[in-house]
Amino acid sequence: MGVANKAWKHSGGVLLNNLAFLFDNNKQQKQKPQQQHCSSCRWPSFSAGSTVTAARPPKISWSVKVCGALLFAVGLISLFTGHLASDLEWYSQRLVKRTLYYKLNGGSRAPIDIWKSKFSSMYYGCSERGPHFAPAVPERLSNGYLLIATSGGLNQQRTGITDAVVVARILNATLVVPELDHHSFWKDDSEFLNIFDVNWFISYLAKDVTIIKRVPERVMRSMEKPPYTMRVPRKSEPEYYLDQVLPILLRRRVVQLTKFDYRLANELDEDLQKLRCRVNYHALRFTKPIRSLGQKLVNRMRKMDKRYIAIHLRFEPDMLAFSGCYYGGGDKERYELGEIRKRWETLPELSPDEERTRGKCPLTPHEVGLMLRALGFKNDTYLYVASGEIYGGEETLRPLRELFPNFYTKEMLASEELQPFIPFSSRLAAIDYIVCEESDVFVTNNNGNMAKILAGRRRYMGHKRTIRPNAKRLSALFMAREKMDWDTFAKKVISCQRGFMGEPEEIRPGRGEFHEYPSSCICRKPSNHTNVKKYHDEGQNTDKVPVLSEIISRNQYINDNPGEKRSQQATNSSIEGHLSLGEETDHDDPLSD
């Protein structure tokens, strides 16, 4: 706080009020016209010919005037320098953090490479366990057995599985392979071993957490009561598990945590965050049949063209109903989506216009196509569209197909081979996941779980281009697009999308969900360290390779970027979209793909 501010605070405004009185009185000697207030003007206006009837003020000596002027000047300077000092650190950190980025980029308004970030090669995923990370506790010495019942669709369950491993580590518990949700909106009865390579999962994490497929029979027989079942609050801190869950685990030996999705805090210490990354990006490998078909679809897309875009449209009826948005379909649309919306009794009434203004409504397929064309993608670009049943069917998709005729889905690329997977929504979602993850550009159209999980993975795997529509700004632009020519519209779209293109600069500690912004697991290469090889290919043991964190530690990264120290302590930004609503309630969330 500047000197003038302190003076004002501690004197009750007396000092500056007195100075103001002196100057006002001095000015009134010279004023002839009478002041008229103009509500629409910045400064007061005066009418010609008006007179001043105020009494003549007492004469003020020259020395008082000089003294008052000096005090006033000192106050202004102090006020300015006080604000400057308080903000100087913030600005310097931002400048230091962005200097390299903007020097290389030629300025914040340099053209965007729509296919690949120019700076992706400067960063790499770094989730190796630290030297002080203790080995896993053997089953016979653990505090008990932890059963986990996940919740939601494939990617929501993925977050639950990832956090389950971390919770088991916090509790020094033996983790039983998590149970998948069979009763959610998706109605998929697949087991863990039907989607994920369970043996790989157990062996990859053997040094972090002891994982078994089931509770031993001898333990179950020795129990006097069934396993204790409980549900922990959302985003619980590690201390909650130690204070509330561990005593029960020690007493009962087996504890089951239900509805386990987003039940662990977003911000953890760095070792636990890196464990999250090892689970999510390495241990959770799909089964061989899913990987095989997914890779076939990738190869077929690349056979047609060397590059392709994957779009997660998420424009299904359940998604639109949950969002509370309106897309111009009249009473028919309002009735149909209203009936679907009744499935979630706890959803509040929403204003479609307000939701669109706030950027909470998914773009239509047509709007997604317009955004991509405006960014510079040509109409001969190949699209892979990951989506379920589109609301409005082919009529809704037609404008997108006209903008991008090379339009493909998994059904179009693998009709017969897809048949064994058709009854299982999670397995179909896993195939889409692979094709989207391998794409040159991934476009999300919502802030659901698949969008977050894939965005985080693509950042970790080399900052592959990931575009998230800036719906708040784009919605207003789309409504006014008929009032401008194409070139103007395209320039405005490009301006709107800066900061939403998956650049490395977007990664910083404290921003958003860790699954989307895994900042603790992204390291920057030093200037003399090039061509860092990724040793995390599926099937390869990372313990046999050099530990990259020894080459460039996270501490070195923070020292190189002073802004990181402040950002590390930043609080979580609010979760965008209606996913936050879903996370505060326990009803099935259609965003939980």
HELIX and SHEET records of a PDB file:
HELIX    1   1 VAL A    3  SER A   11  1                                   9    
HELIX    2   2 VAL A   14  GLN A   28  1                                  15    
HELIX    3   3 TRP A   62  ASN A  105  1                                  44    
HELIX    4   4 SER A  120  MET A  122  5                                   3    
HELIX    5   5 GLU A  139  LEU A  141  5                                   3    
HELIX    6   6 LEU A  154  LEU A  171  1                                  18    
HELIX    7   7 PHE A  192  ILE A  195  1                                   4    
HELIX    8   8 VAL A  198  TYR A  204  1                                   7    
HELIX    9   9 GLU A  217  SER A  222  1                                   6    
HELIX   10  10 PRO A  238  TYR A  240  1                                   3    
HELIX   11  11 TYR A  241  VAL A  245  3                                   5    
HELIX   12  12 LEU A  246  ARG A  252  1                                   7    
HELIX   13  13 GLU A  270  ARG A  278  1                                   9    
HELIX   14  14 VAL A  279  ALA A  283  3                                   5    
HELIX   15  15 LYS A  288  MET A  304  1                                  17    
HELIX   16  16 PRO A  317  SER A  323  1                                   7    
HELIX   17  17 GLY A  330  ARG A  341  1                                  12    
HELIX   18  18 PRO A  352  THR A  357  1                                   6    
HELIX   19  19 PRO A  365  LEU A  375  1                                  11    
HELIX   20  20 GLY A  393  LEU A  403  1                                  11    
HELIX   21  21 LYS A  410  LEU A  413  1                                   4    
HELIX   22  22 GLN A  419  PHE A  421  5                                   3    
HELIX   23  23 SER A  425  GLU A  438  1                                  14    
HELIX   24  24 ASN A  449  TYR A  460  1                                  12    
HELIX   25  25 ALA A  471  MET A  479  1                                   9    
HELIX   26  26 ARG A  481  LYS A  483  5                                   3    
HELIX   27  27 TRP A  486  GLN A  497  1                                  12    
HELIX   28  28 PRO A  504  GLU A  506  5                                   3    
HELIX   29  29 SER A  519  CYS A  521  5                                   3    
HELIX   30  30 THR A  542  LYS A  544  5                                   3    
HELIX   31  31 LEU A  548  ILE A  551  1                                   4    
HELIX   32  32 ARG A  554  ASP A  560  1                                   7    
HELIX   33  33 GLY A  563  GLN A  568  1                                   6    
HELIX   34  34 LEU A  579  GLU A  584  1                                   6    
SHEET    1   A 2 GLN A  35  GLN A  36  0                                        
SHEET    2   A 2 SER A  45  PHE A  46 -1                                        
SHEET    1   B 2 TYR A 123  GLY A 125  0                                        
SHEET    2   B 2 ILE A 522  ARG A 524 -1                                        
SHEET    1   C 5 ILE A 211  ILE A 212  0                                        
SHEET    2   C 5 THR A 174  VAL A 176  1                                        
SHEET    3   C 5 TYR A 145  THR A 150  1                                        
SHEET    4   C 5 VAL A 254  PHE A 260  1                                        
SHEET    5   C 5 TYR A 228  MET A 230  1                                        
SHEET    1   D 5 PHE A 407  TYR A 408  0                                        
SHEET    2   D 5 LEU A 383  ALA A 386  1                                        
SHEET    3   D 5 ILE A 309  HIS A 312  1                                        
SHEET    4   D 5 VAL A 441  THR A 444  1                                        
SHEET    5   D 5 ARG A 465  ILE A 467  1                                        
END                                                                             
